Amino acid sequence: MKLAGKHCLVTGANSGLGLAVSKKLAGMGANTILVCRSRAKGEAALQEIKRETPDASLELMTCDLSSMKSIRSFLDEFRSRHSKLDVLFNNAAVMKQKRTLTEDGFEMMFQVNYLAPFILMNSLLDLLRNGSEPLVIGNARPEYKIRLDMDDLQFEKRYKMYGSFFQTKLCLLFACLELAHRPESDGVAVTMLDPGPFKSNLVRDVPLAGWFKNLFSVSVDKAADNILHHITSDDVMDKNGKVFKEKQDWPLSEYWQDAKVREPLWAKTQSIVSSVLDPPA
Ligand SMILES: NC(=O)c1ccc[n+]([C@@H]2O[C@H](COP(=O)([O-])OP(=O)(O)OC[C@H]3O[C@@H](n4cnc5c(N)ncnc54)[C@H](OP(=O)(O)O)[C@@H]3O)[C@@H](O)[C@H]2O)c1
């Protein structure tokens, strides 16, 4: 798929994988929309991309995914500027050593890593349907053995930095697989991509663990190539409802396909986000 003229939105575009993917998208002629929590960090990222690709088509928008108010105003602004979207790369994420709450009262990783991309992909579906071979990407591939505790989705009973983080990513995987099969996403490919372990600052709360993980990781540039491989493929629509590790198709487990988990999670999430985004009058 050619990227010239495509509108590609990347969350967490100011650092790590988000920045590396944004550079590549911009270098290939996409109109790249950098969505960042901090305007200053976003501006620095934009200038860095401009230095490498002076004629890059870039747009900077701010959105703090830990704030429903910020998500709502971002969506309003996005709609006022755009009538179509071709790629939504739900990349931003946070990993917290200690359980913390957002201003909306949700557990931080649950909101940033799961509720926020859930809202973005559902709220932008109509603009995605106006895109050409539109693609929604959730960023991760939890291990098969991880299970959700549906009664403790926000880790009130048990919080573990890695365990809870991957549960939020598993929620995202379930939501992507569910959305991929729902009629409202017809014409839009929804997929989960794991770019593979890459050197990153995500585990910043526990620097030693982050350092150790980075020893066995590839460069962020290589991970970004894995994401671009899928975005630029000629069979984007065939990716709907699939999971990939790096460039390879990754088999869906029975658990991931279990409607008895997926559907209640979807319903519960819809009720959470609609009560926050559209509170009763
Ligand atoms: N590292 C790996 O080996 C690996 C492997 C597979 C998948 N991934 C996935 O790759 C993605 C990017 O990770 P990374 O390693 O590149 O991490 P990173 O450098 O820490 O980047 C995370 C990005 O998310 C943004 N973010 C965090 N909280 C936010 C919020 N409340 N609102 C808006 N943006 C927020 C950060 O913005 P600030 O700079 O403002 O904090 C930053 O831009 C994650 O989804 C991760 O799960 C990573």
Ligand as a Chemical Component Dictionary entry (heavy atoms), coordinates in Angstrom:
data_LIG
# 
_chem_comp.id                   LIG 
_chem_comp.type                 NON-POLYMER 
_chem_comp.pdbx_formal_charge   0 
_chem_comp.three_letter_code    LIG 
# 
loop_
_chem_comp_atom.comp_id 
_chem_comp_atom.atom_id 
_chem_comp_atom.alt_atom_id 
_chem_comp_atom.type_symbol 
_chem_comp_atom.charge 
_chem_comp_atom.model_Cartn_x 
_chem_comp_atom.model_Cartn_y 
_chem_comp_atom.model_Cartn_z 
_chem_comp_atom.pdbx_ordinal 
LIG N1  N1  N 0  9.407  -2.082 24.532 1  
LIG C1  C1  C 0  9.088  -3.250 23.997 2  
LIG O1  O1  O 0  9.902  -4.185 23.936 3  
LIG C2  C2  C 0  7.735  -3.463 23.418 4  
LIG C3  C3  C 0  7.433  -4.674 22.810 5  
LIG C4  C4  C 0  6.187  -4.833 22.233 6  
LIG C5  C5  C 0  5.273  -3.779 22.275 7  
LIG N2  N2  N 1  5.606  -2.601 22.900 8  
LIG C6  C6  C 0  4.625  -1.523 22.907 9  
LIG O2  O2  O 0  5.130  -0.390 22.205 10 
LIG C7  C7  C 0  4.443  0.790  22.658 11 
LIG C8  C8  C 0  5.416  1.931  22.830 12 
LIG O3  O3  O 0  6.349  1.588  23.810 13 
LIG P1  P1  P 0  7.788  2.272  23.906 14 
LIG O4  O4  O 0  8.658  1.174  24.339 15 
LIG O5  O5  O -1 8.086  3.038  22.689 16 
LIG O6  O6  O 0  7.548  3.242  25.175 17 
LIG P2  P2  P 0  7.843  4.772  25.471 18 
LIG O7  O7  O 0  9.088  5.241  24.805 19 
LIG O8  O8  O 0  7.727  4.884  26.959 20 
LIG O9  O9  O 0  6.627  5.512  24.782 21 
LIG C9  C9  C 0  5.355  5.523  25.350 22 
LIG C10 C10 C 0  4.594  6.665  24.733 23 
LIG O10 O10 O 0  3.274  6.676  25.312 24 
LIG C11 C11 C 0  3.010  7.988  25.751 25 
LIG N3  N3  N 0  2.063  8.043  26.864 26 
LIG C12 C12 C 0  2.186  7.515  28.093 27 
LIG N4  N4  N 0  1.161  7.896  28.855 28 
LIG C13 C13 C 0  0.374  8.691  28.095 29 
LIG C14 C14 C 0  -0.811 9.412  28.318 30 
LIG N5  N5  N 0  -1.416 9.439  29.513 31 
LIG N6  N6  N 0  -1.361 10.119 27.304 32 
LIG C15 C15 C 0  -0.756 10.149 26.095 33 
LIG N7  N7  N 0  0.392  9.507  25.823 34 
LIG C16 C16 C 0  0.942  8.788  26.812 35 
LIG C17 C17 C 0  4.352  8.524  26.195 36 
LIG O11 O11 O 0  4.283  9.935  26.314 37 
LIG P3  P3  P 0  5.247  10.736 27.365 38 
LIG O12 O12 O 0  6.598  10.799 26.715 39 
LIG O13 O13 O 0  4.585  12.055 27.522 40 
LIG O14 O14 O 0  5.270  9.920  28.623 41 
LIG C18 C18 C 0  5.224  8.036  25.061 42 
LIG O15 O15 O 0  5.105  8.891  23.949 43 
LIG C19 C19 C 0  3.675  0.369  23.911 44 
LIG O16 O16 O 0  2.328  0.166  23.588 45 
LIG C20 C20 C 0  4.317  -0.967 24.281 46 
LIG O17 O17 O 0  3.444  -1.810 24.982 47 
LIG C21 C21 C 0  6.798  -2.426 23.451 48 
# 
loop_
_chem_comp_bond.comp_id 
_chem_comp_bond.atom_id_1 
_chem_comp_bond.atom_id_2 
_chem_comp_bond.value_order 
_chem_comp_bond.pdbx_ordinal 
LIG N1  C1  SING 1  
LIG C1  O1  DOUB 2  
LIG C1  C2  SING 3  
LIG C2  C3  SING 4  
LIG C2  C21 DOUB 5  
LIG C3  C4  DOUB 6  
LIG C4  C5  SING 7  
LIG C5  N2  DOUB 8  
LIG N2  C6  SING 9  
LIG N2  C21 SING 10 
LIG C6  O2  SING 11 
LIG C6  C20 SING 12 
LIG O2  C7  SING 13 
LIG C7  C8  SING 14 
LIG C7  C19 SING 15 
LIG C8  O3  SING 16 
LIG O3  P1  SING 17 
LIG P1  O4  DOUB 18 
LIG P1  O5  SING 19 
LIG P1  O6  SING 20 
LIG O6  P2  SING 21 
LIG P2  O7  DOUB 22 
LIG P2  O8  SING 23 
LIG P2  O9  SING 24 
LIG O9  C9  SING 25 
LIG C9  C10 SING 26 
LIG C10 O10 SING 27 
LIG C10 C18 SING 28 
LIG O10 C11 SING 29 
LIG C11 N3  SING 30 
LIG C11 C17 SING 31 
LIG N3  C12 SING 32 
LIG N3  C16 SING 33 
LIG C12 N4  DOUB 34 
LIG N4  C13 SING 35 
LIG C13 C14 SING 36 
LIG C13 C16 DOUB 37 
LIG C14 N5  SING 38 
LIG C14 N6  DOUB 39 
LIG N6  C15 SING 40 
LIG C15 N7  DOUB 41 
LIG N7  C16 SING 42 
LIG C17 O11 SING 43 
LIG C17 C18 SING 44 
LIG O11 P3  SING 45 
LIG P3  O12 DOUB 46 
LIG P3  O13 SING 47 
LIG P3  O14 SING 48 
LIG C18 O15 SING 49 
LIG C19 O16 SING 50 
LIG C19 C20 SING 51 
LIG C20 O17 SING 52 
# 
